[in-house]
Amino acid sequence: MRVALIGYGLAGRVFHAPHISVTPGLRLDAIVTSDRERQAQARARYPHARLIDRAEQLWAQADAFDLVVIGAPNGTHVPLALAALEAGLHVVVDKPFAPNAAEGRRVLDEARRRGKHVIPFHNRRWDGDLLTVRRLIAEGALGDVFRFESRFERWRGTPKPRWQAPEAEARANGEGMLMDIGTHLVDQALLLFGPASRVYAETDRRYPGVTTEDDFTILLTHASGVRSHLIASAIAAQSGPRFAVYGSKAGYMKFGLDPQEAALNAGGGPPGGPGWGEEPEARWGTLGVADDRRPVRTEPGNYAAYYAGVAATLRDGAPPPVSPEDAIAGLAILDAAVRSAETGCAVAV
């Protein structure tokens, strides 16, 4: 499968190109970026891939490709996905899939009309700590889970420049912490505990000059009865636990972020090789009750599984590794979170 990657910033360089290039059945044939420094970086690391300045040049030679991966800025995801579908290509769309649920449905409807796959990139389903939580739930080690706390906190120091655009423009382009990190936290909660029936959210703008949230808390009531507390911040001087999961038999608590992003950003790899995604024992979470706790080995993270799933979908007709319906369900939650934060009231989904 011949792949063209649009964008070679953080998303393209760290999350997409390294995994496409090592996935059997996929070949990174082209990288689209007009930035000369990024072109030089891409040429040095992927000398076999053609460099293309603009997406319009890609559509003009669409029959040379099978799959387009969109790793460009958030506000371009929908127009680029629609253009790729019109060109007759399958599409992978980095998060957020769209700035809201209505736009997400528009993309999915177009994909169905043209008989093409459009697959959201929700790579954090393969974070090692989330894989560990899924295993503990499946084994019954926690009993009946009643509360799930998920945090993604960083000290950024300065806001992203795009977070300082006019508010209406920033929201329409899917900027801010809700669309950046909230996409992942909501997706993980829905994956673990199923649909949510009610959403309550609080958002804040703490950095000077930002027009979208840089700090938020979302409370979900799942139809299953579980309550999820989802917290993210770009201004957290100290981080709380990445996960705290409470059940009728035991709890699980884990600090620290999955190591794959840091390793990829430092040029490590190849992803998916021996020892990839492993955490040292000092970073393992603990399972138990009160003072009776034991360390639990963190499952190896495996972002490479996502693109293996994409290859299986396109080649063998397997279900996509992430369904667009799941992405749209998450966007509906985020839409409700925006309404809740504006009104100060819980919102039914």
C-alpha positions, 0 to 999 in steps of 0.5 A: 500500500503506497502511503502519502503523509501530509505534514512533517511537524510533531505528528508526522515526524514522531507518530506517523512516519516511523510507524508507517515505515516499519509496517509490513504492507505499507510503504512511505512513498511521499511526504508533503511539507513546504517547510525547507527545514522539515524537508531536509529532515525528512530527506535525511531519514526517509531518502526513498520518499518523494517530497511534495510541497503542497497537497494540491500536487498530491491530488494531481497524482492521486493514482500513484497512492492508496492511502493518505495520512493527515498529520497537518494542523487540526483545522486542516483535517476535515478539508484535507480528508474530504479532498483525499476522499474526492481523489479516491484515496483511503484516509487516516486522520490524526486527532481530532478527527474533526472540530465537532461531531457534525463535521465528523459525520460529514467526513464519514458520510462522504467516505461511505458514499465513495466506498473508502475507509476513513480511520481516526488516529487514536494511538493512545489506545496502545499506551502501555498503562491503558493496556494494563488497565484493560488487562486488570479489568478483564482479569477481574483484579479490580472487581466492579469498577465504579470510578476512573480517574485519568490525568494528562498534565504537563508544565508547558511554560508558554501556550501554543501560538494557535491557542491565541487565535481569535476564539471563534477561529480557534474553536472552529479549527479544533484548537485547545486542550479539549481537542488536543488531549481531551480527544484521547482521554474521552476515547480511552474512557469510552473504550473502557466503560462504554457510552456516557449519558451525562457530561459535566465540564469545567474549563479554564484559560490560565496562560495570558492571551489564550482564547481556548482552554489550557486546563479542564476537568470533565466528569462523565457518567457512563450508562454502565454506572461507572463515573470517569473523572478526566483532567488535563492541563498545560499549566500543571506545576506538578502532575497527579497520577496518570490513572487511578482506578477504583473497584469493589476489590482493589484499586490501581494507581499509576504515575508517569506518561507512556514512554513511546512519545518521548522515545520517538521524539528523541529519534529512538526506534524502530518502534515495535522492536524488542524492548519497545514500549517497556517501562522500568520497574520503578515506574510500574503502577500498584494494585491493592487495598490501602497499604496492602499494595503490590507493583504491577508490570506495565504492559509494553506500549505498542503504537505500531499495532495501529498501523498494522491494523490499518494495513489489515483493514485495507489489505484483508478487509479487517475492521479498522483499528479505530472506527470513525463511529467511535471518534464521532461518539467522542466528539459528541462528548466534547461538544457536550463538554463545551456546552456544560462549561458555558452553562455551568450545568451537566449536559445529557448526551 
